[in-house]
Amino acid sequence: MLSYQHAFHAGNHADVIKHLCWLGVIKALKKKDKPFTLYDSHAGAGLYDFTDSLSAKNKEYKTGVSSLSNVSASCELLNDYITLCQRFVDKDAYPGSPIISVELKRDHDVLHAMELHPGEYAKLEANFAAYAGHHSHCHKRDGFEGLIALTPPKPNRGAILIDPPYERANEYDDVVSGIEGVLKRWQQAQIVVWYPLLSERAGAKHGASERMCEALSALGAPCFKAEMQVAENTHDAGMYGSGVMVINPPWQLDTTLSVAMNEVTGYIGENSTCRLVWVNEDN
């Protein structure tokens, strides 16, 4: 099934927590001069126009990134995120993870962005032509297949963002098997996995994220979960929040991300809460 288009949700609270975390990972990699490789398994279009019919339908960005517009954040990570996004928001647009990666990577770093949806890939290709510089590649291929084919990188430094639409209930299992395959090839991979928090209204998907995180923790790598809740978890709430599970996180990302999330919840709604917990401690 290839019906999902991220433009419906661009710039919402889920993008905020996901891209804050991704930015934190890249900033940590940039502390050394040695090049690194970034992988985006479900890249989407890369850039989203708030004025088009898809983004304008639900205007989810108004309770996400737009709540942070022109905020002078006390947290460095959040301030960097707002500064990066504001240049696009000022033009009624939001940068997806591929364009965020393009903006942050250095000329000698490598980016591989993968997207299978034909329409989304055409937009991604056009946005790469407009924004991407050296060593930025977009691929029309299945993200999990691409991760196995393209890892490990040389030199052995880098990170992976996995952000599936979770349209199908078995996509949660696909994430676990895909990451298990990557870790067998690339044990040091820093991996960020986004997931939705869904109420009972989601049926078979209710609790699937929690079960996926348990299965990922059983792989044994150091990892933590960071979650943001934006609504009460009632039966009919739908997606009441979202989270990221970070495998092999860089040093102190847990601290910087916690501070950033706590500050974000003060801007995006009075019902917003957040938490970060280590699942497997980094010894």
C-alpha positions in Angstrom: 0.0 0.0 0.0 1.5 3.3 -1.1 -1.3 5.8 -0.3 0.3 7.7 2.6 1.5 11.2 1.9 3.2 13.1 4.8 2.0 16.5 3.6 -1.3 15.9 5.6 0.8 16.0 8.8 3.8 18.1 7.9 5.2 20.2 10.8 2.9 18.7 13.4 4.1 17.7 17.0 5.4 14.4 15.7 7.7 16.1 13.2 8.9 18.4 16.0 10.0 15.6 18.4 11.4 13.5 15.5 13.4 16.3 13.9 14.6 17.6 17.2 16.1 14.2 17.9 17.5 13.8 14.4 19.1 17.2 14.6 20.7 16.2 18.0 22.2 13.1 16.4 23.7 15.0 13.5 25.1 17.7 15.8 26.8 15.0 17.8 28.3 13.4 14.6 29.6 16.8 13.5 31.7 17.2 16.7 34.4 15.2 14.8 35.9 16.2 11.5 35.7 12.6 10.2 32.9 12.2 7.6 29.7 10.3 8.3 26.8 8.9 6.3 23.1 9.6 7.0 20.3 7.2 5.9 16.6 8.2 5.6 14.6 5.1 5.0 11.2 6.7 4.4 12.1 10.1 3.2 8.9 11.4 1.8 8.9 14.5 -0.4 11.5 16.4 1.6 9.8 19.7 1.6 6.1 20.6 2.3 4.1 23.6 1.2 1.6 24.7 3.9 -0.6 26.4 1.3 -1.2 23.2 -0.8 -4.4 21.3 -0.5 -2.9 18.4 1.6 -1.2 20.5 4.3 -4.0 23.0 4.4 -6.6 20.4 5.0 -5.9 19.8 8.7 -3.3 22.5 9.3 -1.5 20.3 11.8 1.5 22.5 11.6 -0.4 25.2 13.6 -0.1 23.0 16.8 3.4 22.0 15.9 6.2 24.0 14.3 4.1 27.2 14.0 3.7 27.3 17.8 7.5 27.7 17.9 7.8 30.5 15.3 10.0 33.3 16.5 10.4 31.7 19.9 13.8 32.6 21.6 14.5 29.2 23.1 16.8 28.8 26.1 17.7 25.3 25.0 20.5 25.3 22.3 19.1 22.2 20.5 15.6 23.7 20.3 17.0 27.1 19.3 18.9 25.4 16.4 15.8 23.6 15.3 13.7 26.8 15.3 16.4 28.7 13.5 16.7 26.0 10.8 12.9 25.7 10.3 12.1 29.4 10.5 13.6 30.2 7.1 11.2 27.7 5.5 8.2 28.6 7.8 8.6 32.2 6.7 7.8 31.0 3.2 4.9 28.8 4.3 6.9 25.6 4.1 8.4 22.9 6.3 11.6 21.0 5.7 11.2 17.2 6.0 14.0 15.1 7.4 15.9 14.8 4.0 16.1 18.6 3.6 17.0 19.0 7.3 19.9 16.5 6.7 20.9 18.4 3.6 21.0 21.7 5.6 23.1 20.1 8.4 25.6 17.8 6.6 29.0 19.1 5.5 30.3 18.8 2.0 32.3 15.6 2.8 29.4 13.9 4.5 27.0 11.5 2.6 23.2 11.3 2.6 21.1 8.5 1.2 17.3 9.3 1.2 15.0 6.5 0.1 11.3 6.7 -1.0 9.1 4.2 -2.7 5.9 6.2 -3.3 6.1 7.4 -7.0 4.5 10.8 -6.4 6.5 11.4 -3.2 9.7 10.3 -4.9 9.2 12.7 -7.8 8.9 15.6 -5.3 11.9 14.4 -3.4 14.0 14.3 -6.6 12.9 17.8 -7.5 13.7 19.1 -4.0 17.1 17.5 -4.0 17.8 19.1 -7.4 17.0 22.5 -5.8 18.6 22.1 -2.4 21.0 19.2 -2.2 24.7 19.6 -2.7 27.6 17.2 -2.8 27.2 13.5 -1.8 23.4 13.7 -1.4 21.5 10.9 -3.1 17.9 10.0 -3.4 16.8 6.5 -4.2 13.4 5.1 -5.5 13.5 1.9 -3.5 12.2 0.2 -0.4 13.9 1.7 2.7 14.6 -1.5 4.5 16.1 -3.1 1.4 18.1 0.0 0.8 19.5 0.0 4.4 20.8 -3.6 4.0 22.3 -2.8 0.6 24.0 0.4 1.6 25.3 -0.3 5.1 27.8 -0.3 6.7 29.3 2.9 5.4 33.0 3.7 5.0 34.2 5.2 7.2 32.1 3.5 9.8 30.3 6.5 11.2 26.7 7.6 10.7 23.0 7.4 11.6 19.7 6.1 10.3 16.3 7.7 10.5 13.3 5.2 10.2 10.0 6.9 9.9 7.4 4.6 8.3 3.7 5.6 7.8 2.6 2.5 9.8 -0.4 2.1 7.4 -0.2 -1.7 7.8 -0.1 -3.4 11.2 2.8 -5.5 10.1 5.0 -2.5 9.4 5.9 -2.5 13.1 7.4 -6.0 12.5 9.1 -4.8 9.4 10.9 -2.2 11.5 12.2 -4.8 14.0 13.4 -7.2 11.3 14.9 -4.3 9.4 16.9 -3.0 12.3 17.9 -6.5 13.4 19.4 -6.9 9.9 21.2 -3.6 10.0 22.7 -4.2 13.4 24.1 -7.5 12.2 26.0 -5.6 9.5 26.6 -2.4 11.4 26.7 -2.8 15.1 27.6 0.8 15.9 24.7 2.3 13.9 22.9 5.2 15.6 19.3 4.6 14.8 16.3 6.9 15.4 12.9 5.2 15.0 9.7 7.3 15.1 6.4 5.7 16.2 2.8 6.9 17.0 1.0 6.6 20.3 -2.4 5.3 19.4 -5.6 5.0 21.4 -8.0 2.0 21.4 -9.8 3.5 18.4 -6.8 2.3 16.3 -7.9 -1.3 16.7 -5.2 -3.8 15.7 -2.6 -1.0 15.8 -3.4 -0.1 19.4 -0.3 -1.1 21.5 1.7 -2.0 18.4 4.3 0.7 19.0 4.8 -0.5 22.6 5.3 -4.1 21.4 7.7 -2.9 18.7 9.8 -1.0 21.3 9.9 -4.1 23.5 11.1 -6.2 20.5 13.7 -3.6 19.7 15.0 -3.5 23.2 15.4 -7.3 23.1 18.0 -6.8 20.4 20.3 -5.7 23.3 21.7 -2.5 22.0 21.8 0.6 24.3 18.6 2.6 23.7 16.1 5.1 25.2 12.6 6.2 24.4 11.5 9.8 24.2 7.7 10.5 24.0 5.5 13.5 23.7 1.8 13.4 24.5 -0.4 16.1 23.2 -3.9 14.8 24.2 -5.4 12.6 26.8 -5.3 8.9 26.0 -9.1 8.4 25.7 -10.7 5.6 23.7 -11.4 7.9 20.8 -8.3 10.1 20.9 -6.6 8.5 17.8 -3.0 9.5 17.8 -2.6 11.2 21.1 1.2 11.6 20.9 4.3 10.1 19.4 7.8 9.0 20.3 11.3 8.1 19.1 13.4 5.2 20.1 17.1 5.9 19.8 19.4 3.0 19.5 23.1 3.5 20.2 22.5 7.2 21.0 25.3 9.6 21.1 26.6 10.8 24.5 24.4 13.3 26.3 21.6 13.2 23.7 19.2 12.0 26.4 19.9 15.1 28.4 19.8 17.7 25.6 16.6 16.1 24.1 14.9 16.0 27.5 15.6 19.7 28.0 14.3 20.6 24.5 11.1 18.5 24.8 10.3 20.1 28.2 10.6 23.5 26.7 8.5 22.5 23.6 5.6 21.3 25.7 5.4 24.8 27.2 4.6 26.2 23.7 2.5 23.6 21.9 -0.5 23.1 24.2 -1.5 23.0 27.9 -2.2 19.3 27.7 1.3 18.5 26.4 3.6 16.3 28.4 6.9 14.5 27.7 9.1 11.9 29.1 12.4 10.2 28.3 13.4 6.8 29.8 16.3 4.5 29.2 15.3 1.0 28.1 18.8 -0.5 27.8 21.4 1.5 29.7 24.6 2.4 27.9 27.3 0.8 30.0 
